[in-house]
Amino acid sequence: MCPRSVRPTLVPRLSRAALLTLALIAGAWPLSAAALKPVTVARGLQNPWGLAFLPDGRMLVTERPGRLRLVSPQGRLGPPLAGLPAIDAGGQGGLLDVAVDPRFKDNGWIYFSYSEAGEGGSGTAVARARLQGERLTELSVIFRQAPKYKGGNHFGSRLVFGRDGRLFVTLGDRFGPRQQAQELDNHLGKIVRIEADGRVPGDNPLVGKPPGRPEIWSWGHRNVQGAALHPQTGELWTHEHGPQGGDEVNIAERGKNYGWPVITYGREYGTGLRIGEGNTKAGMEQPLLHWVPSIAPSGMAFVTSERYPGWQGNLVVGALRAQVLVRLELDGRKVVREERLLQTLHERIRDVRQGPDGWLYILTDSEDGRIVRLQP
């Protein structure tokens, strides 16, 4: 028996979860992949594509076949909203992203992108409408990608409001006519910037410079399916798919050329041959990060919440092919560390957003797609 002077102090036995919580609060351990639990909030969504939060915590979720639903914070799926336009669903096209007006409480506007049929084929369009109960009213199309093109690939598209209230729309090159990403008389392989009602802002880089399209903000993109506004700088960060490698993370800046298909770290499908002129060229931007082999990125968000200790300012990216959530630690404009999360989920991640409650939410892309909340 121990002498009284050296007898150990008895303490309650703590569970592993409690110890982990205390350590995180104390800052002793960084939050790691092993500490994360994916919690299913809702399921039964057919190929969900875009997710946006209303001020009251409800979610707007698009399904690529052409349905837009309201989902309660508790995960109850509402019926498809009435009032959508005709949607040309097929291939990679369908009902795509959704965004909520920054002044939604005052005006009730929501925005969504979709593939629209027309003369020559199809193309990405953006519409806005007022959300009233379970239907959309006062719908108007505020942007149409031109020209339309036959084929079912590379529509983009993400919708992001800038701090000035202007709307960024990311657009794909439509795969076949990829050289048009370098031509300024069309919208293929571009990011455009428009007013909330579709008008062209007067300070866009190609205003008054025909034949350049005045809506264009940046060009030389392949298929941008991730975009988010930096919480400190207000810059538009994006990522895009490369061919057989060469997925990129970029900061999409006014009037800049991001190189596709003249420069890329990817290779031709099937042959593996080089595309264009190599990896670099004067006057064309280099990515902040590129992935070889491809992870097929889709969806992205900045972490500002205190729910994830040590993650503030990180960038999280969903991946379709790699079936992971990628966390990128940043030092200014540099990516200094990459971590791959949810590797045991074994599902294609289509979108990722930070909710008003501070948790990260992801959409899984399948015929029985889920909304998953990421909790430590």
Residue pairs with C-beta under 8 A, 6 or more apart in sequence:
2 8
14 22
20 29
20 35
20 376
23 29
24 31
24 35
24 309
24 376
25 309
27 309
27 310
30 309
30 310
31 308
31 309
31 310
31 311
31 376
33 339
33 340
33 341
33 342
33 343
35 376
36 341
36 342
36 374
36 375
36 376
37 374
37 375
37 376
38 342
38 345
38 362
38 372
38 373
38 374
38 375
39 372
39 373
39 374
39 375
40 75
40 370
40 371
40 372
41 71
41 74
41 75
41 361
41 370
41 371
41 372
41 373
42 71
42 75
42 76
42 77
42 370
42 371
43 368
43 369
43 370
43 371
44 77
44 368
44 369
45 61
45 63
45 69
45 77
45 363
45 368
45 369
45 370
45 371
46 63
46 64
46 65
46 67
46 367
46 368
46 369
47 63
47 64
47 65
47 94
47 350
47 365
47 366
47 367
47 369
48 61
48 62
48 63
48 64
48 350
48 351
48 363
48 364
48 365
48 369
48 371
49 62
49 63
49 64
49 94
49 95
49 96
49 97
49 350
49 351
49 363
49 365
50 60
50 61
50 62
50 95
50 96
50 97
50 98
50 112
50 113
50 158
50 159
50 351
50 363
51 59
51 60
51 61
51 62
51 98
51 351
51 353
51 361
51 363
51 371
52 59
52 60
52 98
52 99
52 100
52 110
52 353
53 59
53 60
53 100
53 353
53 355
53 356
54 60
54 100
54 104
54 131
55 100
55 104
55 105
55 356
57 73
57 355
57 356
57 357
58 70
58 71
58 72
58 73
59 70
59 71
59 72
59 73
59 361
59 371
60 68
60 69
60 70
60 71
60 98
60 100
60 110
60 131
61 68
61 69
61 70
61 71
61 98
61 363
61 371
62 68
62 95
62 96
62 97
62 98
62 112
63 69
63 94
63 95
63 369
64 89
64 93
64 94
64 95
64 96
65 89
65 94
65 95
66 84
66 87
66 89
66 94
66 95
66 114
67 80
67 81
67 84
67 95
68 80
68 81
68 84
68 95
68 98
68 112
68 136
69 77
69 78
69 79
69 80
69 81
70 78
70 81
70 134
71 77
71 78
71 371
72 78
73 357
75 371
78 134
79 134
81 131
81 134
81 135
81 136
82 134
82 135
82 136
83 129
83 135
83 136
83 137
83 139
84 95
84 136
84 139
85 114
85 116
85 125
85 127
85 139
85 141
86 116
86 117
87 94
87 95
87 114
87 115
87 116
88 94
88 114
88 115
88 116
88 117
88 122
89 95
89 115
90 115
90 152
91 151
91 152
91 153
92 152
92 153
92 154
92 155
93 114
93 115
93 122
93 152
93 155
94 114
94 115
95 112
95 114
96 112
96 113
96 114
96 115
96 124
96 155
96 156
96 157
97 112
97 113
97 157
97 158
97 159
98 110
98 111
98 112
98 113
98 159
99 110
99 111
99 112
99 159
99 160
99 161
99 167
100 109
100 110
100 111
101 107
101 108
101 109
101 110
101 111
101 128
101 161
101 196
102 161
102 165
103 109
103 165
104 110
107 130
108 130
108 131
108 132
109 128
109 129
109 130
109 131
109 196
110 128
110 129
110 130
110 131
110 136
111 126
111 127
111 128
111 142
111 159
111 167
111 196
112 126
112 127
112 128
112 159
113 124
113 125
113 126
113 155
113 156
113 157
113 158
113 159
113 169
114 124
114 125
114 127
115 122
115 123
115 124
115 125
115 155
116 122
116 123
116 124
116 125
116 141
116 144
116 148
117 148
118 144
118 148
119 148
120 147
120 148
120 149
120 150
121 148
121 149
121 150
121 151
122 148
122 149
122 150
122 151
123 144
123 145
123 146
123 147
123 148
123 149
123 155
123 174
123 187
124 145
124 155
124 156
124 157
124 169
124 171
124 172
124 187
125 141
125 143
125 144
125 145
126 141
126 142
126 143
126 157
126 159
126 167
126 169
126 194
126 198
127 139
127 140
127 141
127 142
128 139
128 140
128 142
128 196
128 197
129 136
129 137
129 138
129 139
129 140
130 136
130 137
130 138
140 198
141 198
142 194
142 196
142 197
142 198
143 169
143 192
143 194
143 198
143 215
145 171
145 187
145 188
146 186
146 187
146 213
147 186
147 188
149 174
149 176
149 177
149 188
151 174
151 175
151 176
153 172
153 174
153 175
153 176
153 223
154 172
154 173
154 174
154 175
154 222
154 223
154 241
155 171
155 172
155 174
155 223
156 169
156 170
156 171
156 172
156 223
156 224
156 225
157 169
157 170
157 171
157 172
157 224
157 225
158 168
158 169
158 170
158 224
158 225
158 226
158 227
158 238
158 299
159 167
159 168
159 169
159 227
160 167
160 168
160 170
160 227
160 228
160 229
160 236
161 167
161 168
161 196
161 229
162 168
162 193
162 229
162 234
162 236
163 229
163 234
165 195
165 196
166 193
166 194
166 195
166 196
166 201
167 193
167 194
167 195
167 196
168 191
168 192
168 193
168 217
168 227
168 236
168 252
169 191
169 192
169 193
169 194
170 191
170 221
170 224
170 225
170 227
170 238
171 187
171 188
171 189
171 190
171 191
171 192
171 221
171 224
172 188
172 189
172 221
172 222
172 223
172 224
173 180
173 181
173 188
173 189
173 221
173 222
173 223
173 260
173 261
174 180
174 188
175 223
177 188
178 188
178 189
178 222
178 260
178 261
179 261
180 186
180 188
180 189
181 188
181 189
181 190
181 219
181 220
181 221
181 222
181 260
181 261
182 189
182 219
182 220
182 257
182 260
182 261
182 262
184 206
184 211
184 212
184 213
184 216
184 219
185 211
185 212
185 213
186 213
187 213
187 215
187 216
189 219
189 220
189 221
189 222
189 260
190 213
190 216
190 217
190 218
190 219
190 221
191 216
191 217
191 218
191 219
191 221
191 224
191 227
191 236
191 238
191 252
192 213
192 215
192 216
192 217
193 201
193 204
193 215
193 217
194 200
194 201
194 215
195 201
200 207
200 214
200 215
201 207
204 214
204 215
204 216
204 217
204 254
205 216
205 217
205 254
205 255
206 212
206 213
206 214
206 216
206 255
207 214
208 214
217 252
217 254
217 255
218 252
218 253
218 254
218 255
218 256
218 257
218 258
219 257
219 258
220 257
220 258
220 259
220 260
220 262
220 284
220 285
221 238
221 240
221 258
221 260
222 240
222 241
222 242
222 243
222 260
222 261
222 264
223 240
223 241
224 238
224 239
224 240
224 252
225 239
225 240
225 241
225 297
225 298
225 299
226 238
226 239
226 240
226 297
226 298
226 299
226 300
226 317
226 318
227 236
227 237
227 238
227 239
227 252
227 300
228 236
228 237
228 300
228 301
228 302
228 315
229 235
229 236
229 237
229 302
230 236
230 237
230 251
230 302
231 302
231 304
231 313
232 313
235 251
235 253
236 251
236 252
236 253
237 249
237 250
237 251
237 252
237 300
237 302
237 315
238 249
238 250
238 251
238 252
238 300
239 247
239 248
239 249
239 250
239 297
239 300
239 317
240 247
240 248
240 250
240 260
240 297
241 247
241 294
241 296
241 297
242 248
242 264
242 265
242 266
242 290
242 291
242 292
242 294
243 264
243 266
243 267
243 268
243 269
243 275
243 294
244 266
244 267
244 268
244 269
244 272
244 293
244 294
245 265
245 266
245 267
245 290
245 291
245 292
245 293
245 294
246 264
246 265
246 266
246 267
246 290
246 291
246 292
246 294
247 266
247 290
247 291
247 294
247 295
247 296
247 297
248 258
248 265
248 287
248 288
248 289
248 290
249 287
249 288
249 289
249 290
249 297
249 315
249 317
249 328
249 335
250 258
250 285
250 287
250 288
251 288
251 333
252 258
253 285
256 285
257 283
257 284
257 285
258 284
258 285
258 287
259 276
259 281
259 284
259 285
261 275
261 276
262 276
262 277
262 281
262 284
263 276
263 277
263 278
263 279
263 280
263 281
263 284
264 275
264 276
264 279
265 279
265 287
265 290
265 292
266 275
266 292
266 294
267 273
267 274
267 275
268 274
268 275
280 286
288 333
288 334
288 335
289 328
289 335
289 338
291 297
294 321
295 317
295 319
295 320
295 321
295 322
295 324
295 326
296 319
296 320
296 321
296 322
297 317
297 318
297 319
297 320
297 326
298 318
298 319
298 320
298 349
298 350
298 351
298 365
299 317
299 318
299 349
299 350
299 351
299 352
299 353
299 362
299 363
300 315
300 316
300 317
300 318
300 352
301 315
301 316
301 352
301 353
301 354
301 360
302 313
302 314
302 315
302 316
302 354
303 311
303 312
303 313
303 314
303 315
303 316
303 354
303 360
304 312
304 313
304 354
305 311
305 312
305 354
305 358
305 359
305 360
306 312
306 358
307 358
307 359
307 360
307 375
307 376
308 314
308 360
308 376
309 376
311 327
313 330
314 327
314 328
314 329
314 330
315 327
315 328
315 330
315 335
316 325
316 326
316 327
316 328
316 352
316 360
317 325
317 326
317 328
317 352
318 325
318 326
318 349
318 350
318 351
318 352
318 362
318 363
319 325
319 326
319 348
319 349
320 348
320 349
320 350
320 365
321 348
322 340
323 342
323 343
323 345
323 346
323 347
323 348
323 349
324 340
324 341
324 342
324 343
324 345
324 349
325 340
325 341
325 342
325 349
325 352
325 362
325 374
326 338
326 339
326 340
326 341
327 338
327 339
327 340
327 341
328 335
328 337
328 338
329 335
329 336
329 337
329 338
329 339
330 336
341 374
342 349
342 362
342 374
345 364
345 372
347 364
347 365
347 366
347 370
348 364
348 365
348 366
349 362
349 363
349 364
349 365
350 362
350 363
350 364
350 365
350 369
351 362
351 363
352 360
352 361
352 362
352 363
353 360
353 361
354 360
354 361
355 361
355 373
359 373
359 374
359 375
360 373
360 374
361 371
361 372
361 373
361 374
362 371
362 372
362 374
363 369
363 370
363 371
363 372
364 370
364 372
